Amino acid sequence: MVTGLNRPHVKAIHQELHMSLKAAGEVCAKAEGADLGWWVLMDYVDVVVHVLQPQARAYYDLDNLYGECPELDWQALETPGLPEEPKRVAE
């Protein structure tokens, strides 16, 4: 779960995650809630990403719902590098 500060922030987080994971070859079904920016759900089959505004996170209390699930130390995982972006040529 990720918390965005407001609607534009949630949308920006969603867009950045989508573009980065797409570049890494991951496929996501159409994200739910992306148009509203209140709560965006991104389903990558093995991993589901929730991007919520603080009020949505408090209201739905997903932290409590998933509280008994084992936690994954995602920072310790080795991940494939993303392809480098092509350098832009000034016109």
C-alpha positions as CSV (number, residue, x, y, z in Angstrom):
1,M,0.0,0.0,0.0
2,V,1.1,3.5,-0.9
3,T,-0.4,6.7,0.4
4,G,-0.6,9.7,-1.9
5,L,-1.1,13.1,-0.3
6,N,-4.0,14.2,-2.6
7,R,-5.6,13.3,-5.9
8,P,-2.9,14.5,-8.3
9,H,-0.3,12.8,-6.1
10,V,-2.2,9.5,-6.2
11,K,-2.5,9.8,-10.0
12,A,1.2,10.6,-10.3
13,I,2.2,7.6,-8.2
14,H,0.0,5.3,-10.2
15,Q,1.4,6.6,-13.5
16,E,5.0,6.2,-12.4
17,L,4.4,2.7,-11.1
18,H,2.6,1.7,-14.3
19,M,5.2,3.1,-16.6
20,S,8.1,1.6,-14.6
21,L,6.6,-1.8,-14.3
22,K,5.5,-1.8,-18.0
23,A,9.1,-1.0,-18.9
24,A,10.2,-4.0,-16.8
25,G,7.8,-6.3,-18.7
26,E,5.0,-6.5,-16.1
27,V,1.5,-6.5,-17.3
28,C,-1.4,-5.0,-15.4
29,A,-5.1,-5.2,-16.1
30,K,-6.8,-1.8,-16.3
31,A,-6.3,-0.1,-12.9
32,E,-9.4,0.4,-10.9
33,G,-10.1,3.9,-9.6
34,A,-7.4,5.6,-11.6
35,D,-9.9,8.2,-13.0
36,L,-10.9,9.4,-9.5
37,G,-7.6,9.3,-7.7
38,W,-9.1,8.3,-4.3
39,W,-8.1,4.7,-4.3
40,V,-6.2,3.1,-7.2
41,L,-6.0,-0.7,-7.3
42,M,-3.3,-2.2,-9.6
43,D,-3.5,-6.0,-10.1
44,Y,-0.3,-7.7,-11.3
45,V,-1.6,-11.2,-10.4
46,D,1.1,-12.1,-7.9
47,V,1.2,-8.6,-6.4
48,V,-1.6,-6.1,-5.9
49,V,-0.8,-2.5,-5.3
50,H,-3.1,-0.1,-3.5
51,V,-2.5,3.7,-3.9
52,L,-4.8,5.6,-1.6
53,Q,-5.3,9.1,-0.3
54,P,-4.9,9.3,3.5
55,Q,-8.7,9.6,4.1
56,A,-9.4,6.5,2.0
57,R,-6.6,4.6,3.8
58,A,-8.2,5.5,7.2
59,Y,-11.8,4.8,6.0
60,Y,-11.1,1.4,4.5
61,D,-8.5,0.4,7.1
62,L,-6.7,-2.1,4.8
63,D,-3.8,-2.1,7.2
64,N,-6.0,-3.8,9.8
65,L,-7.6,-6.1,7.2
66,Y,-4.2,-7.4,6.0
67,G,-2.7,-7.1,9.5
68,E,-2.4,-10.9,9.9
69,C,-0.6,-11.4,6.6
70,P,3.1,-12.0,6.6
71,E,5.2,-9.0,5.8
72,L,7.6,-9.0,2.9
73,D,10.9,-7.2,3.3
74,W,10.7,-5.8,-0.3
75,Q,13.8,-3.7,0.2
76,A,15.9,-6.9,0.6
77,L,14.6,-8.4,-2.6
78,E,16.8,-8.5,-5.7
79,T,14.9,-7.0,-8.6
80,P,15.8,-6.7,-12.2
81,G,17.0,-3.4,-13.3
82,L,14.7,-1.2,-15.5
83,P,15.9,-0.5,-19.0
84,E,17.6,2.9,-19.3
85,E,15.5,5.6,-21.0
86,P,16.9,6.7,-24.3
87,K,18.7,10.0,-24.2
88,R,16.8,12.9,-25.7
89,V,18.3,15.0,-28.4
90,A,17.8,18.7,-28.1
91,E,16.1,20.1,-31.2
